[in-house]
Amino acid sequence: MEYIADLLKIVLPAGLVIYGMYLTVMSFLNKEREKLLVDLKTQNTQTILPIRLQAGERLCLLLERITPNNLIRRVNNPTFSAADLHRQLLTEVREEFNHNLAQQVYFSEETWESVRRATESVVTLCNTALQDMPEDARGIDLAKRIFQLSLDQRSDAIQVALQNVKNEIRIFF
């Protein structure tokens, strides 16, 4: 019995020392892992933030370029018929949108959906304006009709999308 008591006097303190060392080492390793994660996030932010800002700039540029006013001024040619102008407008909007499809990776689903809706609203606006035109209408007549319909719209999908993009960019600052 005395032999067991002597053994416990030796093993119990050694076990407590080993357990204390285990806790110390685990605490140190956890702190090191957290430090590495913070460093990784900092490096990630330094890399991703400029790319996200550039994506935001591109989406804002897309939305500004497809506003009816800017779009018509850029595309319109006095010799165009209404059908020619309509075709050119739709081509321009689709090319702008397709050129910026990859930007959706950097934004939330809601923001990208608002950009997509804005693009579709411009296409719908152009289609609606053409339906009201006689077949022999000139491009300038279609442009005027698009401007008129644009002014009559209650909600501007382009402004909503621009606001969503800007709000999402502001999150980073």
Steps between C-alpha positions, in 0.01 A plus 500: 500500500783732585648421159179627326501820708863570403418433135205741513723768659725478194248437218232754606727810497663383176155456342398850611819645352442318171136618490612859569755479219233360267269797574786747448604348168138483374443864597817602316401303188149650499642853523742427216218362284286809568797723414550314171129535418511875566810532280332299225185713517710817487688377193172389343346841561801674350463289187123478464397852601653675197348239270156544659529878469593464134201270449277762662640767271433280198141434605441871557648570157278231345190650658594852396574389143163327459288787631278596207638852479866393482427197286311691231753782487781250453328278242267729306574578139273743311477261205362212711144383461313418820562128444873560444530710813303242699728220382810704579372594847424139590837384369678765705311416821560128462869547423546726801322251724685197364830682534434545873350161587802396704447786745214309662759292686590800716146603597206359688223323318262787574731763352572297189128432454430874511766556230344228287152652550633842400642357179175323425302817567704688236439221248128504584491877469657483152262223392195688628607818325547317168153340524344846508686612186374474143715283274644794309599695813843653525753436773449846647131422551587182687753690711236756595255226589760324716575825682129557557442148633808529718368819656157342556638206698412504868800309625837511334660155514838644404503738796394217733784282370751784528392558858536129581851489352605813687354374828683171468829680429448724805500189720876473451570852627 
